[in-house]
Structure formats: C-alpha cells, structure tokens
Amino acid sequence: MAKWWISEMAKKVAAECLQLHGGYGYMEEYEIARRFRDIPVAAIYAGTTEIMKGIIAKEILK
Ligand SMILES: Cc1cc2nc3c(=O)[nH]c(=O)nc-3n(C[C@H](O)[C@H](O)[C@H](O)COP(=O)(O)OP(=O)(O)OC[C@H]3O[C@@H](n4cnc5c(N)ncnc54)[C@H](O)[C@@H]3O)c2cc1C
C-alpha cells in the first residue's frame, strides 16, 4: 500500500513542482526536469502500481 501511495504521490508532487517552475521546469538546466522524468519509474520497478493494487486486493479478499 505504501509503495503504491508514495510512488503515485511522488509523481503528482514532481508534476506540481515542474508546473511551479513554468518553462524553466522543462529545461535540463533545472533539476526538476530530471526529477519529473525519473520519478515515474518508481511506479514501474519492484512491482508496478497495478500489480500493487492486485496484491492489496488479494490480501483484502483473504
Ligand atoms: C530502472 C529499473 C530497474 C529494474 N530493476 C530490476 C531488478 O533489479 N530486478 C528485476 O528483477 N527487475 C527489475 N526491473 C524490472 C521491473 O521489475 C519490471 O519493469 C516491472 O516488473 C514491470 O514489468 P514490465 O516492464 O515487463 O511491464 P509489463 O509487465 O509489461 O507492464 C506494462 C503495464 O501493464 C500493467 N500490467 C501488467 N500486468 C498487469 C496485470 N496483471 N494487471 C494489471 N496491470 C498489469 C503494468 O502495471 C504496466 O502498467 C527494473 C525495471 C526498471 C525500469
């Protein structure tokens, strides 16, 4: 549950931060551009968000 929540929240926060920076946020000179690009992989490796949901659903239905 924590991996799902934190991964998806990190994606939302990174997107908000990029938006806050405006056009600069999209440029490689600003670190947020890399963060925005790198953070979504957390919802893929070590079990995707969708797989996390499947595991949680199975636990709830036990
Ligand atoms: C940077 C990085 C590091 C990695 N390191 C390792 C590592 O050290 N060791 C290791 O073993 N693997 C590693 N992986 C592989 C990683 O675990 C897989 O990428 C991950 O399990 C997703 O598998 P996939 O890429 O084949 O995507 P797919 O399984 O093809 O998934 C594609 C999409 O379909 C969805 N999906 C797939 N199956 C279902 C389902 N049953 N129900 C609902 N949705 C589904 C997924 O959620 C995803 O959105 C790494 C991947 C990355 C990107």
The ligand as an SDF file (V2000), in Angstrom:
LIG
                    3D

 53 58  0  0  0  0  0  0  0  0999 V2000
   15.0280    1.1070  -13.5760 C   0  0  0  0  0  0  0  0  0  0  0  0
   14.5260   -0.3140  -13.4670 C   0  0  0  0  0  0  0  0  0  0  0  0
   15.1730   -1.1980  -12.6360 C   0  0  0  0  0  0  0  0  0  0  0  0
   14.7550   -2.5220  -12.5480 C   0  0  0  0  0  0  0  0  0  0  0  0
   15.4320   -3.3740  -11.7220 N   0  0  0  0  0  0  0  0  0  0  0  0
   15.0750   -4.6460  -11.6600 C   0  0  0  0  0  0  0  0  0  0  0  0
   15.7950   -5.5730  -10.8230 C   0  0  0  0  0  0  0  0  0  0  0  0
   16.7670   -5.2050  -10.1690 O   0  0  0  0  0  0  0  0  0  0  0  0
   15.4120   -6.8590  -10.8010 N   0  0  0  0  0  0  0  0  0  0  0  0
   14.3550   -7.3080  -11.5230 C   0  0  0  0  0  0  0  0  0  0  0  0
   14.0390   -8.4820  -11.4460 O   0  0  0  0  0  0  0  0  0  0  0  0
   13.6440   -6.4570  -12.3100 N   0  0  0  0  0  0  0  0  0  0  0  0
   13.9830   -5.1550  -12.4020 C   0  0  0  0  0  0  0  0  0  0  0  0
   13.2680   -4.2890  -13.2180 N   0  0  0  0  0  0  0  0  0  0  0  0
   12.1410   -4.8070  -13.9860 C   0  0  0  0  0  0  0  0  0  0  0  0
   10.8160   -4.3810  -13.3510 C   0  0  0  0  0  0  0  0  0  0  0  0
   10.5330   -5.1470  -12.1980 O   0  0  0  0  0  0  0  0  0  0  0  0
    9.7270   -4.5300  -14.4080 C   0  0  0  0  0  0  0  0  0  0  0  0
    9.9170   -3.4740  -15.3460 O   0  0  0  0  0  0  0  0  0  0  0  0
    8.3460   -4.4440  -13.7760 C   0  0  0  0  0  0  0  0  0  0  0  0
    8.0460   -5.6200  -13.0560 O   0  0  0  0  0  0  0  0  0  0  0  0
    7.2590   -4.2530  -14.8550 C   0  0  0  0  0  0  0  0  0  0  0  0
    7.3590   -5.2530  -15.8130 O   0  0  0  0  0  0  0  0  0  0  0  0
    7.4130   -4.8690  -17.3510 P   0  0  0  0  0  0  0  0  0  0  0  0
    8.4000   -3.7520  -17.5320 O   0  0  0  0  0  0  0  0  0  0  0  0
    7.6020   -6.1370  -18.1030 O   0  0  0  0  0  0  0  0  0  0  0  0
    6.0000   -4.2400  -17.6720 O   0  0  0  0  0  0  0  0  0  0  0  0
    4.6790   -5.0450  -18.0140 P   0  0  0  0  0  0  0  0  0  0  0  0
    4.5060   -6.1890  -17.0710 O   0  0  0  0  0  0  0  0  0  0  0  0
    4.6580   -5.2960  -19.4790 O   0  0  0  0  0  0  0  0  0  0  0  0
    3.6020   -3.9380  -17.6300 O   0  0  0  0  0  0  0  0  0  0  0  0
    3.1750   -2.9220  -18.5270 C   0  0  0  0  0  0  0  0  0  0  0  0
    1.9490   -2.2830  -17.9480 C   0  0  0  0  0  0  0  0  0  0  0  0
    0.9140   -3.2490  -17.8360 O   0  0  0  0  0  0  0  0  0  0  0  0
    0.4700   -3.3210  -16.4960 C   0  0  0  0  0  0  0  0  0  0  0  0
    0.1500   -4.6820  -16.1040 N   0  0  0  0  0  0  0  0  0  0  0  0
    0.9120   -5.7880  -16.3260 C   0  0  0  0  0  0  0  0  0  0  0  0
    0.3350   -6.8790  -15.7960 N   0  0  0  0  0  0  0  0  0  0  0  0
   -0.8250   -6.4470  -15.2360 C   0  0  0  0  0  0  0  0  0  0  0  0
   -1.8800   -7.1030  -14.5250 C   0  0  0  0  0  0  0  0  0  0  0  0
   -1.8630   -8.4090  -14.2770 N   0  0  0  0  0  0  0  0  0  0  0  0
   -2.9040   -6.3460  -14.0800 N   0  0  0  0  0  0  0  0  0  0  0  0
   -2.9430   -5.0050  -14.3270 C   0  0  0  0  0  0  0  0  0  0  0  0
   -1.9810   -4.3230  -14.9990 N   0  0  0  0  0  0  0  0  0  0  0  0
   -0.9450   -5.0440  -15.4490 C   0  0  0  0  0  0  0  0  0  0  0  0
    1.6180   -2.8000  -15.6480 C   0  0  0  0  0  0  0  0  0  0  0  0
    1.1560   -2.3070  -14.4120 O   0  0  0  0  0  0  0  0  0  0  0  0
    2.1560   -1.7050  -16.5400 C   0  0  0  0  0  0  0  0  0  0  0  0
    1.4110   -0.5320  -16.3890 O   0  0  0  0  0  0  0  0  0  0  0  0
   13.6560   -2.9610  -13.3060 C   0  0  0  0  0  0  0  0  0  0  0  0
   12.9830   -2.0440  -14.1320 C   0  0  0  0  0  0  0  0  0  0  0  0
   13.4100   -0.7390  -14.2290 C   0  0  0  0  0  0  0  0  0  0  0  0
   12.6560    0.2050  -15.1420 C   0  0  0  0  0  0  0  0  0  0  0  0
  1  2  1  0
  2  3  1  0
  2 52  2  0
  3  4  2  0
  4  5  1  0
  4 50  1  0
  5  6  2  0
  6  7  1  0
  6 13  1  0
  7  8  2  0
  7  9  1  0
  9 10  1  0
 10 11  2  0
 10 12  1  0
 12 13  2  0
 13 14  1  0
 14 15  1  0
 14 50  1  0
 15 16  1  0
 16 17  1  0
 16 18  1  0
 18 19  1  0
 18 20  1  0
 20 21  1  0
 20 22  1  0
 22 23  1  0
 23 24  1  0
 24 25  2  0
 24 26  1  0
 24 27  1  0
 27 28  1  0
 28 29  2  0
 28 30  1  0
 28 31  1  0
 31 32  1  0
 32 33  1  0
 33 34  1  0
 33 48  1  0
 34 35  1  0
 35 36  1  0
 35 46  1  0
 36 37  1  0
 36 45  1  0
 37 38  2  0
 38 39  1  0
 39 40  1  0
 39 45  2  0
 40 41  1  0
 40 42  2  0
 42 43  1  0
 43 44  2  0
 44 45  1  0
 46 47  1  0
 46 48  1  0
 48 49  1  0
 50 51  2  0
 51 52  1  0
 52 53  1  0
M  END
$$$$
